[in-house]
Amino acid sequence: MKLSEHPTVRRFQETANQRPAAPTMLEAAWLRQLCLDSGADDVGLVEIGRPALDDQRDDILRFFPPAKTLLSFVCRMNREPIRSPARSVANLEFHDTGHHVNGVAQKIVAALERQGVRAVNPAMGFPMEMDRFPGGKIWVVSHKPVAVAAGLGHMGIHRNVIHPKFGNFVLLGTVLIAADSSAYDQPLSYNPCLECKLCVATCPVGAISSDGQFNFSACYTHNYREFMGGFTDWVEQVADSKNAKDYRQRVSDAESASMWQSLGFGPNYKAAYCMSVCPAGEDVIGPYLNDKAEHVHDVVRPLQDKAETIYVVAGSDAEDHVARRFPHKIAKRVGNGLRVRTIARFLAGLRLTFQRGKAANLNAVYHFTFTGKEQKQATVIIRDGALQVESGHQSQADIRITADSETWLGFLAKERSLLWALLRRRIRIKGSPRLLVAFGRCFPS
């Protein structure tokens, strides 16, 4: 049978004139109402060409080239479960609302498809593009900057989007639409963040600083212990154990059970206390304004006083923070799985693992020259607890490191010995070796 004679093709050809053309412009009011009717609590629209999305656009178009409009929406979470010291209660709320967000996005895409409009609903969280882990961007769309551009809130110092009405007790979703909108939204004219610093006071690993700095690796190592890198570290503990007794000395029964629960139910957060204590948002702020001391007593103190295991990288600022600020909590040294496999990712990722506390007394300029498979020159400046990474050799170097790129990456992954590399001149240094040791203390993993 010829393709033109196939019943499906013949029926398509016969009804071609009866089908309306897919709309290229959608009414903004209709889109917003569709989103609300699908179960969202608020919605905003952003054009793909918005300058605020300049660093997101290529990734979005790689996965959905016809995208013209980004529909951003929020779904409200119940506050009291998120505040509970029983994190199983909080995680149930995270997961249930997360499933709801994905369901809302799926309904929107289905409705648009019935109108002949192409659309894609990337996941709220998981599943993600894990073939790009570690070192690559594993998500299809970054929901937070899209939500900010769409006027649904601004980022607080805790790095959560704070909605003007619902506070940070929201989860975000985005739908990519292959049509223009008749109107678009703009960012809020103010930041709902109160700068009350309760998130700073409650974070068990000190990831949030009062001056707005954020320690990514501290948050990632503890709060996301049962996600990507933490799971990888746990698997390696299993592999390295000599027998069951050795494994139990490395991993407690409670930790094994918790990992099983995350595998069976879905990855569970260890803290997210920053979200729990945040009083911002019109629907949230009342009790805090009425009695700040009571808010601290009822919401903040139970999380601060909770006896629990805090996961830290050895020699990190987080380890120091737990000992100093929360001595009743148990700091356990673990790996975080943040292993880079390219020199480009190594340089880009330095800011994620940089420890300001360890760098407080270091003032040095490092010139890196990578040879072999990946050839690259870079300058790393550490001064007064701040980090600067530049391409090429800039300023006057205090130490020069020349390294075969594959050897350097193997050393970072603890697969190669630094002494072995130095003896075979795969890594060469010109300057004080103490500066290289000091460099390593600033980036523990």
TORKOL-4160 file (C-alpha; in steps of 0.2 Angstrom, whole numbers, padded with zeros to 4 digits, m for minus):
445
<pt num="1" X="0000" Y="0000" Z="0000"/>
<pt num="2" X="0006" Y="0017" Z="m0005"/>
<pt num="3" X="0007" Y="0030" Z="0009"/>
<pt num="4" X="m0005" Y="0041" Z="0001"/>
<pt num="5" X="m0018" Y="0026" Z="0001"/>
<pt num="6" X="m0016" Y="0023" Z="0019"/>
<pt num="7" X="m0033" Y="0026" Z="0028"/>
<pt num="8" X="m0026" Y="0037" Z="0041"/>
<pt num="9" X="m0017" Y="0048" Z="0027"/>
<pt num="10" X="m0033" Y="0048" Z="0017"/>
<pt num="11" X="m0043" Y="0054" Z="0032"/>
<pt num="12" X="m0031" Y="0067" Z="0036"/>
<pt num="13" X="m0031" Y="0074" Z="0018"/>
<pt num="14" X="m0050" Y="0074" Z="0017"/>
<pt num="15" X="m0052" Y="0084" Z="0033"/>
<pt num="16" X="m0037" Y="0096" Z="0030"/>
<pt num="17" X="m0048" Y="0111" Z="0026"/>
<pt num="18" X="m0058" Y="0108" Z="0041"/>
<pt num="19" X="m0044" Y="0110" Z="0054"/>
<pt num="20" X="m0040" Y="0128" Z="0059"/>
<pt num="21" X="m0022" Y="0133" Z="0059"/>
<pt num="22" X="m0013" Y="0133" Z="0075"/>
<pt num="23" X="m0013" Y="0150" Z="0083"/>
<pt num="24" X="0003" Y="0159" Z="0084"/>
<pt num="25" X="m0003" Y="0172" Z="0097"/>
<pt num="26" X="m0012" Y="0167" Z="0113"/>
<pt num="27" X="m0022" Y="0179" Z="0124"/>
<pt num="28" X="m0013" Y="0182" Z="0140"/>
<pt num="29" X="m0029" Y="0182" Z="0150"/>
<pt num="30" X="m0034" Y="0165" Z="0143"/>
<pt num="31" X="m0017" Y="0158" Z="0147"/>
<pt num="32" X="m0017" Y="0164" Z="0165"/>
<pt num="33" X="m0035" Y="0158" Z="0168"/>
<pt num="34" X="m0030" Y="0141" Z="0160"/>
<pt num="35" X="m0016" Y="0140" Z="0173"/>
<pt num="36" X="m0027" Y="0144" Z="0187"/>
<pt num="37" X="m0041" Y="0132" Z="0182"/>
<pt num="38" X="m0027" Y="0118" Z="0181"/>
<pt num="39" X="m0023" Y="0120" Z="0199"/>
<pt num="40" X="m0010" Y="0134" Z="0200"/>
<pt num="41" X="m0011" Y="0147" Z="0214"/>
<pt num="42" X="m0002" Y="0161" Z="0203"/>
<pt num="43" X="0005" Y="0163" Z="0186"/>
<pt num="44" X="0016" Y="0175" Z="0176"/>
<pt num="45" X="0022" Y="0175" Z="0157"/>
<pt num="46" X="0039" Y="0179" Z="0150"/>
<pt num="47" X="0045" Y="0181" Z="0132"/>
<pt num="48" X="0059" Y="0170" Z="0127"/>
<pt num="49" X="0069" Y="0185" Z="0122"/>
<pt num="50" X="0069" Y="0194" Z="0139"/>
<pt num="51" X="0087" Y="0199" Z="0143"/>
<pt num="52" X="0085" Y="0192" Z="0161"/>
<pt num="53" X="0085" Y="0175" Z="0152"/>
<pt num="54" X="0101" Y="0178" Z="0142"/>
<pt num="55" X="0110" Y="0164" Z="0152"/>
<pt num="56" X="0095" Y="0152" Z="0151"/>
<pt num="57" X="0089" Y="0154" Z="0133"/>
<pt num="58" X="0102" Y="0142" Z="0124"/>
<pt num="59" X="0098" Y="0128" Z="0136"/>
<pt num="60" X="0079" Y="0131" Z="0134"/>
<pt num="61" X="0080" Y="0131" Z="0115"/>
<pt num="62" X="0091" Y="0116" Z="0115"/>
<pt num="63" X="0077" Y="0106" Z="0122"/>
<pt num="64" X="0062" Y="0115" Z="0114"/>
<pt num="65" X="0068" Y="0125" Z="0099"/>
<pt num="66" X="0051" Y="0133" Z="0095"/>
<pt num="67" X="0049" Y="0140" Z="0113"/>
<pt num="68" X="0042" Y="0158" Z="0112"/>
<pt num="69" X="0033" Y="0160" Z="0129"/>
<pt num="70" X="0037" Y="0154" Z="0146"/>
<pt num="71" X="0022" Y="0152" Z="0157"/>
<pt num="72" X="0029" Y="0152" Z="0175"/>
<pt num="73" X="0017" Y="0147" Z="0190"/>
<pt num="74" X="0018" Y="0143" Z="0208"/>
<pt num="75" X="0008" Y="0131" Z="0219"/>
<pt num="76" X="0007" Y="0135" Z="0237"/>
<pt num="77" X="0013" Y="0123" Z="0251"/>
<pt num="78" X="0005" Y="0121" Z="0268"/>
<pt num="79" X="0016" Y="0130" Z="0280"/>
<pt num="80" X="0015" Y="0120" Z="0296"/>
<pt num="81" X="0021" Y="0103" Z="0289"/>
<pt num="82" X="0036" Y="0112" Z="0282"/>
<pt num="83" X="0040" Y="0119" Z="0299"/>
<pt num="84" X="0039" Y="0103" Z="0308"/>
<pt num="85" X="0055" Y="0096" Z="0316"/>
<pt num="86" X="0049" Y="0079" Z="0310"/>
<pt num="87" X="0056" Y="0081" Z="0293"/>
<pt num="88" X="0046" Y="0066" Z="0286"/>
<pt num="89" X="0031" Y="0077" Z="0288"/>
<pt num="90" X="0040" Y="0091" Z="0279"/>
<pt num="91" X="0046" Y="0080" Z="0265"/>
<pt num="92" X="0028" Y="0073" Z="0262"/>
<pt num="93" X="0023" Y="0091" Z="0259"/>
<pt num="94" X="0037" Y="0094" Z="0247"/>
<pt num="95" X="0033" Y="0078" Z="0237"/>
<pt num="96" X="0014" Y="0080" Z="0237"/>
<pt num="97" X="0015" Y="0098" Z="0231"/>
<pt num="98" X="0029" Y="0093" Z="0219"/>
<pt num="99" X="0018" Y="0080" Z="0211"/>
<pt num="100" X="0004" Y="0093" Z="0210"/>
<pt num="101" X="0015" Y="0105" Z="0201"/>
<pt num="102" X="0019" Y="0092" Z="0188"/>
<pt num="103" X="0001" Y="0088" Z="0186"/>
<pt num="104" X="m0004" Y="0106" Z="0184"/>
<pt num="105" X="0009" Y="0108" Z="0170"/>
<pt num="106" X="0003" Y="0092" Z="0162"/>
<pt num="107" X="m0015" Y="0099" Z="0161"/>
<pt num="108" X="m0009" Y="0115" Z="0154"/>
<pt num="109" X="0001" Y="0106" Z="0140"/>
<pt num="110" X="m0014" Y="0095" Z="0136"/>
<pt num="111" X="m0026" Y="0110" Z="0135"/>
<pt num="112" X="m0014" Y="0119" Z="0123"/>
<pt num="113" X="m0011" Y="0103" Z="0112"/>
<pt num="114" X="m0030" Y="0102" Z="0110"/>
<pt num="115" X="m0029" Y="0120" Z="0103"/>
<pt num="116" X="m0015" Y="0114" Z="0091"/>
<pt num="117" X="m0002" Y="0123" Z="0101"/>
<pt num="118" X="0015" Y="0114" Z="0104"/>
<pt num="119" X="0021" Y="0115" Z="0122"/>
<pt num="120" X="0032" Y="0106" Z="0134"/>
<pt num="121" X="0031" Y="0104" Z="0153"/>
<pt num="122" X="0049" Y="0101" Z="0161"/>
<pt num="123" X="0049" Y="0092" Z="0178"/>
<pt num="124" X="0047" Y="0103" Z="0194"/>
<pt num="125" X="0062" Y="0093" Z="0201"/>
<pt num="126" X="0065" Y="0075" Z="0197"/>
<pt num="127" X="0067" Y="0066" Z="0185"/>
<pt num="128" X="0081" Y="0076" Z="0176"/>
<pt num="129" X="0094" Y="0073" Z="0163"/>
<pt num="130" X="0106" Y="0063" Z="0173"/>
<pt num="131" X="0117" Y="0058" Z="0159"/>
<pt num="132" X="0125" Y="0076" Z="0161"/>
<pt num="133" X="0129" Y="0073" Z="0180"/>
<pt num="134" X="0141" Y="0077" Z="0187"/>
<pt num="135" X="0147" Y="0093" Z="0181"/>
<pt num="136" X="0134" Y="0098" Z="0168"/>
<pt num="137" X="0117" Y="0106" Z="0170"/>
<pt num="138" X="0105" Y="0092" Z="0173"/>
<pt num="139" X="0088" Y="0102" Z="0172"/>
<pt num="140" X="0079" Y="0108" Z="0157"/>
<pt num="141" X="0074" Y="0125" Z="0163"/>
<pt num="142" X="0079" Y="0135" Z="0179"/>
<pt num="143" X="0062" Y="0139" Z="0187"/>
<pt num="144" X="0069" Y="0152" Z="0199"/>
<pt num="145" X="0075" Y="0165" Z="0187"/>
<pt num="146" X="0060" Y="0162" Z="0176"/>
<pt num="147" X="0048" Y="0165" Z="0191"/>
<pt num="148" X="0057" Y="0181" Z="0195"/>
<pt num="149" X="0056" Y="0188" Z="0178"/>
<pt num="150" X="0038" Y="0183" Z="0177"/>
<pt num="151" X="0034" Y="0194" Z="0193"/>
<pt num="152" X="0031" Y="0179" Z="0205"/>
<pt num="153" X="0043" Y="0185" Z="0218"/>
<pt num="154" X="0062" Y="0188" Z="0221"/>
<pt num="155" X="0076" Y="0178" Z="0228"/>
<pt num="156" X="0079" Y="0180" Z="0247"/>
<pt num="157" X="0096" Y="0179" Z="0255"/>
<pt num="158" X="0092" Y="0160" Z="0257"/>
<pt num="159" X="0091" Y="0158" Z="0238"/>
<pt num="160" X="0072" Y="0153" Z="0238"/>
<pt num="161" X="0060" Y="0163" Z="0228"/>
<pt num="162" X="0048" Y="0173" Z="0240"/>
<pt num="163" X="0031" Y="0176" Z="0233"/>
<pt num="164" X="0023" Y="0192" Z="0238"/>
<pt num="165" X="0008" Y="0183" Z="0245"/>
<pt num="166" X="0013" Y="0165" Z="0249"/>
<pt num="167" X="0030" Y="0169" Z="0255"/>
<pt num="168" X="0043" Y="0155" Z="0251"/>
<pt num="169" X="0031" Y="0142" Z="0254"/>
<pt num="170" X="0029" Y="0138" Z="0236"/>
<pt num="171" X="0035" Y="0126" Z="0223"/>
<pt num="172" X="0038" Y="0132" Z="0205"/>
<pt num="173" X="0034" Y="0126" Z="0188"/>
<pt num="174" X="0037" Y="0131" Z="0170"/>
<pt num="175" X="0028" Y="0127" Z="0153"/>
<pt num="176" X="0037" Y="0131" Z="0137"/>
<pt num="177" X="0025" Y="0137" Z="0124"/>
<pt num="178" X="0028" Y="0138" Z="0105"/>
<pt num="179" X="0017" Y="0154" Z="0103"/>
<pt num="180" X="0018" Y="0172" Z="0108"/>
<pt num="181" X="0007" Y="0179" Z="0121"/>
<pt num="182" X="m0003" Y="0195" Z="0119"/>
<pt num="183" X="0005" Y="0202" Z="0135"/>
<pt num="184" X="0019" Y="0198" Z="0147"/>
<pt num="185" X="0023" Y="0201" Z="0165"/>
<pt num="186" X="0037" Y="0211" Z="0173"/>
<pt num="187" X="0047" Y="0208" Z="0189"/>
<pt num="188" X="0041" Y="0214" Z="0206"/>
<pt num="189" X="0046" Y="0232" Z="0210"/>
<pt num="190" X="0052" Y="0226" Z="0228"/>
<pt num="191" X="0059" Y="0211" Z="0236"/>
<pt num="192" X="0048" Y="0202" Z="0249"/>
<pt num="193" X="0063" Y="0196" Z="0259"/>
<pt num="194" X="0063" Y="0205" Z="0276"/>
<pt num="195" X="0082" Y="0202" Z="0279"/>
<pt num="196" X="0077" Y="0196" Z="0296"/>
<pt num="197" X="0092" Y="0183" Z="0295"/>
<pt num="198" X="0082" Y="0169" Z="0303"/>
<pt num="199" X="0087" Y="0158" Z="0289"/>
<pt num="200" X="0105" Y="0162" Z="0294"/>
<pt num="201" X="0102" Y="0158" Z="0312"/>
<pt num="202" X="0094" Y="0141" Z="0308"/>
<pt num="203" X="0104" Y="0134" Z="0294"/>
<pt num="204" X="0114" Y="0119" Z="0302"/>
<pt num="205" X="0129" Y="0120" Z="0291"/>
<pt num="206" X="0130" Y="0139" Z="0290"/>
<pt num="207" X="0127" Y="0139" Z="0271"/>
<pt num="208" X="0119" Y="0156" Z="0272"/>
<pt num="209" X="0129" Y="0172" Z="0277"/>
<pt num="210" X="0121" Y="0188" Z="0284"/>
<pt num="211" X="0131" Y="0197" Z="0270"/>
<pt num="212" X="0122" Y="0187" Z="0256"/>
<pt num="213" X="0136" Y="0175" Z="0252"/>
<pt num="214" X="0131" Y="0157" Z="0250"/>
<pt num="215" X="0141" Y="0141" Z="0253"/>
<pt num="216" X="0134" Y="0129" Z="0240"/>
<pt num="217" X="0144" Y="0114" Z="0245"/>
<pt num="218" X="0139" Y="0115" Z="0263"/>
<pt num="219" X="0120" Y="0115" Z="0258"/>
<pt num="220" X="0122" Y="0102" Z="0245"/>
<pt num="221" X="0132" Y="0090" Z="0256"/>
<pt num="222" X="0120" Y="0090" Z="0270"/>
<pt num="223" X="0102" Y="0095" Z="0264"/>
<pt num="224" X="0104" Y="0084" Z="0248"/>
<pt num="225" X="0113" Y="0070" Z="0256"/>
<pt num="226" X="0101" Y="0057" Z="0249"/>
<pt num="227" X="0102" Y="0065" Z="0232"/>
<pt num="228" X="0114" Y="0063" Z="0218"/>
<pt num="229" X="0132" Y="0066" Z="0225"/>
<pt num="230" X="0127" Y="0059" Z="0243"/>
<pt num="231" X="0120" Y="0043" Z="0235"/>
<pt num="232" X="0136" Y="0041" Z="0225"/>
<pt num="233" X="0146" Y="0043" Z="0241"/>
<pt num="234" X="0135" Y="0030" Z="0250"/>
<pt num="235" X="0137" Y="0017" Z="0236"/>
<pt num="236" X="0156" Y="0019" Z="0237"/>
<pt num="237" X="0155" Y="0016" Z="0256"/>
<pt num="238" X="0146" Y="0000" Z="0252"/>
<pt num="239" X="0159" Y="m0005" Z="0239"/>
<pt num="240" X="0173" Y="0000" Z="0250"/>
<pt num="241" X="0167" Y="m0010" Z="0265"/>
<pt num="242" X="0176" Y="m0026" Z="0269"/>
<pt num="243" X="0160" Y="m0035" Z="0276"/>
<pt num="244" X="0144" Y="m0031" Z="0285"/>
<pt num="245" X="0153" Y="m0026" Z="0301"/>
<pt num="246" X="0164" Y="m0014" Z="0292"/>
<pt num="247" X="0149" Y="m0007" Z="0283"/>
<pt num="248" X="0140" Y="m0004" Z="0300"/>
<pt num="249" X="0155" Y="0005" Z="0306"/>
<pt num="250" X="0154" Y="0017" Z="0291"/>
<pt num="251" X="0135" Y="0019" Z="0290"/>
<pt num="252" X="0123" Y="0018" Z="0304"/>
<pt num="253" X="0107" Y="0007" Z="0303"/>
<pt num="254" X="0097" Y="0023" Z="0304"/>
<pt num="255" X="0106" Y="0030" Z="0289"/>
<pt num="256" X="0104" Y="0014" Z="0279"/>
<pt num="257" X="0085" Y="0014" Z="0283"/>
<pt num="258" X="0084" Y="0033" Z="0278"/>
<pt num="259" X="0093" Y="0029" Z="0261"/>
<pt num="260" X="0081" Y="0015" Z="0258"/>
<pt num="261" X="0066" Y="0026" Z="0261"/>
<pt num="262" X="0073" Y="0039" Z="0249"/>
<pt num="263" X="0075" Y="0026" Z="0236"/>
<pt num="264" X="0058" Y="0019" Z="0239"/>
<pt num="265" X="0048" Y="0035" Z="0242"/>
<pt num="266" X="0058" Y="0049" Z="0233"/>
<pt num="267" X="0074" Y="0059" Z="0239"/>
<pt num="268" X="0071" Y="0067" Z="0256"/>
<pt num="269" X="0079" Y="0084" Z="0261"/>
<pt num="270" X="0088" Y="0083" Z="0277"/>
<pt num="271" X="0085" Y="0101" Z="0282"/>
<pt num="272" X="0077" Y="0115" Z="0271"/>
<pt num="273" X="0076" Y="0125" Z="0288"/>
<pt num="274" X="0079" Y="0141" Z="0279"/>
<pt num="275" X="0062" Y="0139" Z="0271"/>
<pt num="276" X="0054" Y="0133" Z="0287"/>
<pt num="277" X="0058" Y="0149" Z="0297"/>
<pt num="278" X="0055" Y="0162" Z="0284"/>
<pt num="279" X="0041" Y="0174" Z="0289"/>
<pt num="280" X="0040" Y="0184" Z="0273"/>
<pt num="281" X="0024" Y="0185" Z="0262"/>
<pt num="282" X="0007" Y="0194" Z="0265"/>
<pt num="283" X="m0001" Y="0177" Z="0271"/>
<pt num="284" X="0013" Y="0172" Z="0282"/>
<pt num="285" X="0020" Y="0188" Z="0290"/>
<pt num="286" X="0006" Y="0191" Z="0303"/>
<pt num="287" X="0011" Y="0180" Z="0318"/>
<pt num="288" X="0029" Y="0186" Z="0316"/>
<pt num="289" X="0024" Y="0204" Z="0316"/>
<pt num="290" X="0012" Y="0201" Z="0331"/>
<pt num="291" X="0025" Y="0193" Z="0342"/>
<pt num="292" X="0043" Y="0190" Z="0335"/>
<pt num="293" X="0049" Y="0181" Z="0351"/>
<pt num="294" X="0035" Y="0169" Z="0349"/>
<pt num="295" X="0039" Y="0165" Z="0331"/>
<pt num="296" X="0057" Y="0161" Z="0336"/>
<pt num="297" X="0051" Y="0150" Z="0351"/>
<pt num="298" X="0038" Y="0141" Z="0341"/>
<pt num="299" X="0047" Y="0139" Z="0324"/>
<pt num="300" X="0065" Y="0143" Z="0325"/>
<pt num="301" X="0071" Y="0135" Z="0341"/>
<pt num="302" X="0064" Y="0118" Z="0338"/>
<pt num="303" X="0074" Y="0116" Z="0323"/>
<pt num="304" X="0090" Y="0124" Z="0331"/>
<pt num="305" X="0088" Y="0113" Z="0346"/>
<pt num="306" X="0085" Y="0097" Z="0336"/>
<pt num="307" X="0098" Y="0083" Z="0340"/>
<pt num="308" X="0103" Y="0076" Z="0323"/>
<pt num="309" X="0117" Y="0071" Z="0311"/>
<pt num="310" X="0124" Y="0085" Z="0301"/>
<pt num="311" X="0134" Y="0079" Z="0285"/>
<pt num="312" X="0150" Y="0089" Z="0282"/>
<pt num="313" X="0165" Y="0088" Z="0271"/>
<pt num="314" X="0181" Y="0086" Z="0282"/>
<pt num="315" X="0190" Y="0102" Z="0284"/>
<pt num="316" X="0175" Y="0113" Z="0278"/>
<pt num="317" X="0168" Y="0129" Z="0285"/>
<pt num="318" X="0152" Y="0119" Z="0288"/>
<pt num="319" X="0161" Y="0107" Z="0300"/>
<pt num="320" X="0168" Y="0122" Z="0310"/>
<pt num="321" X="0151" Y="0130" Z="0310"/>
<pt num="322" X="0142" Y="0114" Z="0318"/>
<pt num="323" X="0156" Y="0113" Z="0331"/>
<pt num="324" X="0154" Y="0131" Z="0335"/>
<pt num="325" X="0136" Y="0135" Z="0333"/>
<pt num="326" X="0127" Y="0118" Z="0336"/>
<pt num="327" X="0138" Y="0107" Z="0347"/>
<pt num="328" X="0123" Y="0096" Z="0352"/>
<pt num="329" X="0122" Y="0091" Z="0334"/>
<pt num="330" X="0133" Y="0077" Z="0327"/>
<pt num="331" X="0144" Y="0082" Z="0312"/>
<pt num="332" X="0148" Y="0067" Z="0301"/>
<pt num="333" X="0162" Y="0068" Z="0288"/>
<pt num="334" X="0156" Y="0062" Z="0271"/>
<pt num="335" X="0160" Y="0065" Z="0253"/>
<pt num="336" X="0148" Y="0075" Z="0242"/>
<pt num="337" X="0151" Y="0067" Z="0225"/>
<pt num="338" X="0156" Y="0084" Z="0217"/>
<pt num="339" X="0169" Y="0077" Z="0205"/>
<pt num="340" X="0173" Y="0087" Z="0190"/>
<pt num="341" X="0178" Y="0078" Z="0174"/>
<pt num="342" X="0184" Y="0093" Z="0163"/>
<pt num="343" X="0195" Y="0107" Z="0166"/>
<pt num="344" X="0182" Y="0119" Z="0161"/>
<pt num="345" X="0170" Y="0112" Z="0174"/>
<pt num="346" X="0184" Y="0113" Z="0187"/>
<pt num="347" X="0187" Y="0131" Z="0185"/>
<pt num="348" X="0168" Y="0135" Z="0184"/>
<pt num="349" X="0165" Y="0125" Z="0199"/>
<pt num="350" X="0178" Y="0133" Z="0211"/>
<pt num="351" X="0165" Y="0145" Z="0217"/>
<pt num="352" X="0153" Y="0131" Z="0222"/>
<pt num="353" X="0166" Y="0123" Z="0234"/>
<pt num="354" X="0175" Y="0138" Z="0240"/>
<pt num="355" X="0177" Y="0140" Z="0259"/>
<pt num="356" X="0178" Y="0158" Z="0264"/>
<pt num="357" X="0183" Y="0154" Z="0282"/>
<pt num="358" X="0198" Y="0143" Z="0276"/>
<pt num="359" X="0203" Y="0157" Z="0264"/>
<pt num="360" X="0202" Y="0171" Z="0277"/>
<pt num="361" X="0221" Y="0172" Z="0280"/>
<pt num="362" X="0226" Y="0168" Z="0262"/>
<pt num="363" X="0232" Y="0181" Z="0249"/>
<pt num="364" X="0239" Y="0173" Z="0234"/>
<pt num="365" X="0238" Y="0173" Z="0215"/>
<pt num="366" X="0239" Y="0156" Z="0206"/>
<pt num="367" X="0243" Y="0154" Z="0188"/>
<pt num="368" X="0237" Y="0137" Z="0181"/>
<pt num="369" X="0243" Y="0130" Z="0164"/>
<pt num="370" X="0234" Y="0114" Z="0159"/>
<pt num="371" X="0242" Y="0104" Z="0145"/>
<pt num="372" X="0237" Y="0088" Z="0136"/>
<pt num="373" X="0219" Y="0083" Z="0132"/>
<pt num="374" X="0212" Y="0100" Z="0138"/>
<pt num="375" X="0224" Y="0115" Z="0136"/>
<pt num="376" X="0219" Y="0130" Z="0146"/>
<pt num="377" X="0227" Y="0144" Z="0156"/>
<pt num="378" X="0218" Y="0152" Z="0170"/>
<pt num="379" X="0222" Y="0163" Z="0185"/>
<pt num="380" X="0214" Y="0160" Z="0203"/>
<pt num="381" X="0215" Y="0175" Z="0215"/>
<pt num="382" X="0211" Y="0172" Z="0233"/>
<pt num="383" X="0212" Y="0187" Z="0244"/>
<pt num="384" X="0203" Y="0192" Z="0260"/>
<pt num="385" X="0191" Y="0177" Z="0260"/>
<pt num="386" X="0186" Y="0181" Z="0242"/>
<pt num="387" X="0188" Y="0171" Z="0226"/>
<pt num="388" X="0191" Y="0177" Z="0208"/>
<pt num="389" X="0194" Y="0166" Z="0193"/>
<pt num="390" X="0200" Y="0173" Z="0177"/>
<pt num="391" X="0204" Y="0166" Z="0160"/>
<pt num="392" X="0223" Y="0167" Z="0155"/>
<pt num="393" X="0237" Y="0173" Z="0166"/>
<pt num="394" X="0233" Y="0189" Z="0175"/>
<pt num="395" X="0242" Y="0199" Z="0188"/>
<pt num="396" X="0259" Y="0193" Z="0196"/>
<pt num="397" X="0258" Y="0175" Z="0201"/>
<pt num="398" X="0264" Y="0169" Z="0218"/>
<pt num="399" X="0264" Y="0151" Z="0212"/>
<pt num="400" X="0263" Y="0143" Z="0195"/>
<pt num="401" X="0255" Y="0126" Z="0192"/>
<pt num="402" X="0258" Y="0117" Z="0176"/>
<pt num="403" X="0248" Y="0100" Z="0175"/>
<pt num="404" X="0243" Y="0087" Z="0162"/>
<pt num="405" X="0224" Y="0090" Z="0162"/>
<pt num="406" X="0219" Y="0071" Z="0164"/>
<pt num="407" X="0232" Y="0069" Z="0179"/>
<pt num="408" X="0225" Y="0085" Z="0187"/>
<pt num="409" X="0207" Y="0079" Z="0186"/>
<pt num="410" X="0212" Y="0061" Z="0192"/>
<pt num="411" X="0221" Y="0070" Z="0207"/>
<pt num="412" X="0205" Y="0080" Z="0211"/>
<pt num="413" X="0194" Y="0064" Z="0211"/>
<pt num="414" X="0207" Y="0055" Z="0223"/>
<pt num="415" X="0211" Y="0043" Z="0209"/>
<pt num="416" X="0229" Y="0049" Z="0207"/>
<pt num="417" X="0242" Y="0053" Z="0220"/>
<pt num="418" X="0249" Y="0070" Z="0220"/>
<pt num="419" X="0266" Y="0063" Z="0225"/>
<pt num="420" X="0266" Y="0051" Z="0210"/>
<pt num="421" X="0261" Y="0066" Z="0198"/>
<pt num="422" X="0275" Y="0077" Z="0205"/>
<pt num="423" X="0288" Y="0063" Z="0204"/>
<pt num="424" X="0283" Y="0060" Z="0186"/>
<pt num="425" X="0282" Y="0078" Z="0182"/>
<pt num="426" X="0264" Y="0077" Z="0177"/>
<pt num="427" X="0261" Y="0091" Z="0189"/>
<pt num="428" X="0274" Y="0104" Z="0191"/>
<pt num="429" X="0274" Y="0119" Z="0203"/>
<pt num="430" X="0285" Y="0135" Z="0203"/>
<pt num="431" X="0283" Y="0143" Z="0220"/>
<pt num="432" X="0280" Y="0138" Z="0238"/>
<pt num="433" X="0272" Y="0121" Z="0240"/>
<pt num="434" X="0263" Y="0128" Z="0255"/>
<pt num="435" X="0252" Y="0139" Z="0244"/>
<pt num="436" X="0246" Y="0123" Z="0234"/>
<pt num="437" X="0242" Y="0115" Z="0251"/>
<pt num="438" X="0233" Y="0131" Z="0256"/>
<pt num="439" X="0224" Y="0131" Z="0240"/>
<pt num="440" X="0217" Y="0113" Z="0243"/>
<pt num="441" X="0211" Y="0119" Z="0260"/>
<pt num="442" X="0200" Y="0132" Z="0252"/>
<pt num="443" X="0191" Y="0118" Z="0241"/>
<pt num="444" X="0188" Y="0103" Z="0251"/>
<pt num="445" X="0177" Y="0089" Z="0244"/>
